[in-house]
Amino acid sequence: MRPAPLSMHGAWLLLFALAGALPAAAQEVRTPPPEAPAPPASPAPVPLEPRRTEPQLTDEDREVVENLELLESLDAAADLEVLLELAEEK
């Protein structure tokens, strides 16, 4: 015995019944993710300058630098003394 042909109404009912039986994930239409924008073009590399050698210090220049460093450390020590005095007052 041959099954009776489906009417258009019956075909739609069968299609909806099959679609309802599928998991929700299978029913979703997946769209590809949008393409990420292209990274900006990197600027042209800057040519490196040759390393300059430090000028040789004379004895007088070296003494000035040492005295300057000594004055800076004395200034830092004075700041530390002020901070210690303020901490003791509190």
C-alpha positions in Angstrom: 0.0 0.0 0.0 1.3 3.4 -1.0 1.0 6.4 1.4 -1.3 9.2 0.3 0.4 12.2 -1.1 0.8 15.1 1.3 -1.2 18.2 0.7 0.5 21.6 0.9 -1.1 22.1 4.3 0.2 18.7 5.5 3.7 19.4 4.2 3.9 22.7 6.2 2.7 20.9 9.3 5.3 18.2 8.9 8.0 20.9 8.4 7.0 22.8 11.5 6.9 19.6 13.5 10.4 18.7 12.4 11.7 22.2 13.1 10.2 22.1 16.6 12.0 18.9 17.3 15.4 20.4 16.6 17.4 21.9 19.4 17.3 25.7 19.6 21.0 25.9 18.7 20.3 24.1 15.4 17.5 26.5 14.6 19.6 29.6 15.0 21.0 31.2 11.9 24.6 31.9 12.4 26.1 35.0 10.9 29.9 35.3 10.7 31.4 37.7 13.2 32.2 41.2 11.7 35.7 41.5 10.6 38.0 43.3 13.0 39.2 46.6 11.6 42.7 46.5 10.2 45.4 47.8 12.5 46.7 51.2 11.6 49.8 51.2 9.4 52.9 51.6 11.5 54.9 54.7 10.8 58.2 54.4 9.0 61.0 53.4 11.3 63.1 56.3 12.5 66.8 55.8 11.7 68.8 55.4 14.8 71.4 58.0 15.5 74.9 56.8 16.2 75.5 56.7 19.9 77.4 59.8 21.0 80.3 59.2 23.3 80.2 61.1 26.6 82.7 64.0 26.6 85.7 63.4 28.8 85.4 65.5 31.9 88.3 67.6 33.0 89.4 67.5 36.6 87.7 70.8 37.3 84.4 69.5 35.7 84.6 66.3 37.7 85.0 68.3 40.9 82.0 70.5 40.0 79.8 67.4 39.4 80.9 65.8 42.7 80.1 69.0 44.6 76.7 69.3 42.8 75.9 65.7 43.8 77.0 66.5 47.4 74.7 69.5 47.5 71.8 67.5 46.2 72.3 64.8 48.9 72.5 67.5 51.6 69.3 69.0 50.3 67.6 65.6 50.5 68.9 65.1 54.0 67.5 68.5 55.1 64.1 67.5 53.6 64.4 64.2 55.6 65.1 66.1 58.8 62.1 68.3 58.3 59.9 65.3 57.7 61.2 63.6 60.8 60.6 66.7 63.0 57.0 67.0 61.6 56.5 63.3 62.4 57.7 63.8 66.0 55.4 66.8 66.6 52.3 64.7 65.7 
